[in-house]
Amino acid sequence: MARGPLALTIVAALCVAASASAQTARAMGTVRDTDGKPIKGATIRATNPEAYPPQVVSTSDERGRWAMIGMRIGTYSFVIEAPGYLPVQASAGVRTAAAAPMLFVMARDPGPIPGALPSNIQAQVAAANMLRDQGRLDQALSAYQEIRARNPKLTSVNMVIGHLFQQRAAQEPNPATRRELLTRAVESYQTVVESDSGNERARRELESARTAAEAIAQ
C-alpha cells in the first residue's frame, strides 16, 4: 500500500514538469538597416514583468540573426539598440508554437550636423554628443534642451531630443514615468514635423512614440 502515495507523488511531479515545459517558448529574427543590410552586434532586449526571467537579452550575429530561448509565453516589449542607429521599440507575442521570425529595421542616427550650426554653439553640440555617446542620457538631454532653448530656430535638434527621450523610456521600469518620457518624445517629433512637413523620418518616429505611449495607457 505504500506505493500508492509514492506513485501519486511521481505523477504529480511529472504533471508539473510537463506544465512548465508547455510554457517554454522562444523568439528569433533578424536586425537590418533601412537598405536591407544585416546589422551585427545589435542588442535585443525582450521584457515581460509577468514572466520569469522578466528580461531576456540577445545579440545579433554577422548576418543580423538573433534568438532567445527559455522564455515564457506572453506579450513582450522588445527594445533593439545598436551603435550609430536609432533605437527601435516593438511589442510582440511569444508563443510555444513555431512562429515566423521577427524583422527589426533600424535607421541610422542622424545626430546634429555641427557644420550646419553657428560657430558659437558647435562646442556645445560636441559636448552634448559626447554625453550621449557615453550613455549619460539625462545629462545629454539637458545639454540638447539648453541648445534648443538658446536657438529656437534649430528645430533639427528636436530629433535627437526625441530619440533620447525614447531611449530613457526604454530604460524606465515605472509605467507612468515611461509614458511621460514617450509623451515628451512625441512633443519633440511634433515640433520637427510642424517645421518640416516633408520629414518622413520624423513622422515615423512620431507615430512610433505615440503608439508606444498609448499602449502603456491601455
Backbone torsions as a table, in degrees:
resi	resn	phi	psi	omega
1	MET	NA	-20.1	-177.3
2	ALA	-67.7	-19.1	-177.2
3	ARG	-74.4	-23.3	-177.3
4	GLY	-58.1	-57.5	179.0
5	PRO	-59.4	-38.0	179.8
6	LEU	-64.3	-42.2	179.6
7	ALA	-64.1	-40.7	178.8
8	LEU	-64.0	-39.2	179.3
9	THR	-63.1	-42.8	180.0
10	ILE	-64.5	-43.8	179.0
11	VAL	-61.4	-43.5	179.7
12	ALA	-61.9	-41.8	179.7
13	ALA	-63.5	-40.7	178.9
14	LEU	-65.2	-37.2	178.5
15	CYS	-64.8	-42.4	178.4
16	VAL	-62.9	-43.6	-179.7
17	ALA	-63.3	-40.6	179.9
18	ALA	-66.4	-38.2	179.3
19	SER	-65.0	-42.6	179.9
20	ALA	-64.4	-40.2	-179.9
21	SER	-64.0	-36.3	-178.2
22	ALA	-67.1	-21.4	-178.7
23	GLN	-85.9	-11.9	-177.1
24	THR	-73.0	134.4	-179.1
25	ALA	-138.9	174.8	177.8
26	ARG	-146.7	162.8	177.7
27	ALA	-137.8	149.3	179.0
28	MET	-154.4	166.7	178.5
29	GLY	169.8	-159.4	-179.6
30	THR	-137.7	157.8	175.9
31	VAL	-121.5	125.4	-179.5
32	ARG	-133.3	162.5	175.1
33	ASP	-89.5	-178.4	-175.5
34	THR	-68.5	-13.6	176.3
35	ASP	-94.3	3.1	179.2
36	GLY	86.8	5.6	-179.5
37	LYS	-85.6	140.5	-179.5
38	PRO	-66.0	147.2	178.1
39	ILE	-110.8	118.4	179.0
40	LYS	-90.0	141.4	175.1
41	GLY	84.1	11.2	176.1
42	ALA	-72.4	141.0	177.9
43	THR	-98.5	125.2	179.9
44	ILE	-112.8	121.4	178.6
45	ARG	-116.5	127.5	177.4
46	ALA	-113.4	123.0	-175.4
47	THR	-122.1	133.6	174.3
48	ASN	-146.8	102.6	-176.4
49	PRO	-58.2	-22.5	-177.4
50	GLU	-88.8	-4.1	-178.2
51	ALA	-104.0	166.2	173.2
52	TYR	-133.4	121.7	-0.6
53	PRO	-71.3	153.1	-176.9
54	PRO	-71.9	-17.3	179.1
55	GLN	-139.7	136.5	176.6
56	VAL	-123.8	137.6	-175.9
57	VAL	-123.1	140.9	176.5
58	SER	-140.8	164.4	179.4
59	THR	-130.2	138.3	-178.6
60	SER	-76.9	146.0	179.6
61	ASP	-91.3	-167.7	-175.7
62	GLU	-64.9	-18.0	177.3
63	ARG	-100.8	10.4	178.9
64	GLY	77.9	6.8	-175.5
65	ARG	-85.0	147.4	176.3
66	TRP	-146.9	159.7	179.6
67	ALA	-153.1	149.6	177.4
68	MET	-132.9	134.5	177.5
69	ILE	-126.0	169.9	178.3
70	GLY	73.4	21.1	179.9
71	MET	-88.3	169.5	174.1
72	ARG	-109.0	151.2	179.5
73	ILE	-64.8	146.8	-179.3
74	GLY	148.6	-174.6	179.6
75	THR	-98.8	127.1	-178.5
76	TYR	-114.3	149.1	171.9
77	SER	-97.1	122.3	-178.5
78	PHE	-102.5	135.3	174.2
79	VAL	-126.7	123.9	-178.1
80	ILE	-117.0	127.8	-179.3
81	GLU	-133.7	145.6	176.8
82	ALA	-153.7	141.6	179.4
83	PRO	-55.8	129.4	178.3
84	GLY	85.7	2.2	-179.2
85	TYR	-124.9	155.0	176.1
86	LEU	-75.0	139.7	179.6
87	PRO	-65.8	151.7	179.3
88	VAL	-120.5	137.2	176.6
89	GLN	-122.6	141.5	179.4
90	ALA	-156.5	158.4	176.9
91	SER	-122.5	133.3	-177.6
92	ALA	-150.5	149.0	178.0
93	GLY	-85.4	138.6	177.4
94	VAL	-111.4	125.4	-175.2
95	ARG	-123.4	167.5	178.6
96	THR	-76.2	-33.3	-179.7
97	ALA	-71.2	153.6	179.0
98	ALA	-61.0	129.7	-179.0
99	ALA	-122.1	160.5	179.2
100	ALA	-65.1	142.9	178.2
101	PRO	-59.3	145.8	177.9
102	MET	-85.6	144.6	176.6
103	LEU	-119.2	121.8	176.7
104	PHE	-111.9	127.4	-179.8
105	VAL	-110.0	127.3	-177.0
106	MET	-114.8	137.2	176.5
107	ALA	-99.4	147.0	179.3
108	ARG	-67.5	144.1	178.5
109	ASP	-76.1	113.3	-177.7
110	PRO	-69.8	-36.0	-177.3
111	GLY	60.5	165.9	175.2
112	PRO	-64.8	150.9	178.4
113	ILE	-102.6	99.4	-175.7
114	PRO	-54.3	-38.8	-178.0
115	GLY	-63.7	-19.8	-178.6
116	ALA	-94.5	1.6	-177.0
117	LEU	-101.4	154.1	174.2
118	PRO	-57.5	144.3	-174.6
119	SER	-60.2	-27.3	-175.7
120	ASN	-73.5	-11.1	178.8
121	ILE	-119.1	3.6	179.2
122	GLN	-61.4	-38.3	179.3
123	ALA	-65.4	-37.9	178.5
124	GLN	-65.0	-41.2	179.0
125	VAL	-65.5	-41.3	178.8
126	ALA	-61.1	-40.9	179.1
127	ALA	-66.3	-41.7	178.7
128	ALA	-64.7	-40.1	177.5
129	ASN	-60.3	-40.0	-178.8
130	MET	-65.3	-42.5	178.3
131	LEU	-61.7	-42.0	179.5
132	ARG	-63.1	-46.2	-177.8
133	ASP	-67.4	-25.6	177.9
134	GLN	-82.1	-4.3	-179.6
135	GLY	82.4	10.4	178.9
136	ARG	-88.7	74.6	-168.1
137	LEU	-66.0	-41.2	-179.0
138	ASP	-63.8	-43.2	178.8
139	GLN	-66.9	-37.8	178.3
140	ALA	-64.2	-42.1	178.2
141	LEU	-59.4	-45.5	179.8
142	SER	-61.2	-40.1	-178.8
143	ALA	-66.8	-45.6	179.5
144	TYR	-66.6	-37.6	179.5
145	GLN	-66.2	-33.9	177.0
146	GLU	-68.4	-39.4	176.9
147	ILE	-62.1	-42.9	179.4
148	ARG	-64.4	-40.4	-179.1
149	ALA	-64.2	-35.5	-179.2
150	ARG	-83.1	-18.8	-178.5
151	ASN	-134.7	69.9	-175.0
152	PRO	-58.1	-22.7	179.8
153	LYS	-80.3	-9.9	-178.9
154	LEU	-86.0	67.7	-173.9
155	THR	-68.4	-20.6	-179.4
156	SER	-62.4	-25.0	178.6
157	VAL	-62.7	-25.5	-179.9
158	ASN	-63.1	-26.6	176.2
159	MET	-63.4	-46.3	179.8
160	VAL	-65.2	-42.3	179.3
161	ILE	-61.8	-42.5	177.9
162	GLY	-60.7	-42.9	179.7
163	HIS	-63.8	-39.6	179.8
164	LEU	-66.7	-39.2	177.0
165	PHE	-62.7	-37.8	178.0
166	GLN	-66.8	-40.1	177.7
167	GLN	-63.2	-42.4	177.8
168	ARG	-63.9	-39.1	179.6
169	ALA	-62.8	-38.2	-179.7
170	ALA	-65.7	-24.2	-179.5
171	GLN	-92.6	-12.5	-172.4
172	GLU	-87.0	120.7	-180.0
173	PRO	-78.4	-24.2	-177.9
174	ASN	-80.2	119.9	-176.3
175	PRO	-57.8	-41.8	-178.1
176	ALA	-64.5	-43.3	178.9
177	THR	-67.8	-39.0	178.8
178	ARG	-62.2	-40.7	179.2
179	ARG	-65.7	-38.8	178.6
180	GLU	-63.1	-41.2	178.6
181	LEU	-64.7	-40.7	178.1
182	LEU	-67.0	-35.1	176.8
183	THR	-64.0	-38.3	177.5
184	ARG	-66.6	-36.1	176.7
185	ALA	-63.8	-42.6	178.3
186	VAL	-58.7	-44.4	-180.0
187	GLU	-61.4	-40.0	-179.2
188	SER	-66.7	-45.6	179.5
189	TYR	-66.5	-35.6	179.5
190	GLN	-62.3	-36.9	178.1
191	THR	-62.3	-39.9	179.0
192	VAL	-66.5	-44.7	-178.9
193	VAL	-62.8	-39.5	-179.6
194	GLU	-65.6	-31.4	-179.5
195	SER	-90.7	-20.6	-178.6
196	ASP	-143.1	84.5	-174.3
197	SER	-64.0	-19.1	-179.5
198	GLY	-91.2	4.7	-178.3
199	ASN	-79.8	94.9	-176.4
200	GLU	-68.6	-34.1	179.4
201	ARG	-63.4	-43.6	178.7
202	ALA	-62.9	-38.9	178.3
203	ARG	-63.8	-40.8	179.2
204	ARG	-65.0	-44.7	-179.2
205	GLU	-67.0	-36.3	177.5
206	LEU	-60.6	-47.2	-178.9
207	GLU	-66.1	-38.6	-180.0
208	SER	-64.1	-46.8	-179.7
209	ALA	-66.5	-39.4	-179.7
210	ARG	-65.3	-42.6	179.2
211	THR	-63.6	-41.8	179.8
212	ALA	-64.3	-40.1	180.0
213	ALA	-66.8	-41.3	179.7
214	GLU	-67.5	-32.7	179.7
215	ALA	-65.5	-35.9	179.0
216	ILE	-68.5	-35.2	-177.4
217	ALA	-71.0	-22.5	-177.1
218	GLN	-76.1	NA	NA
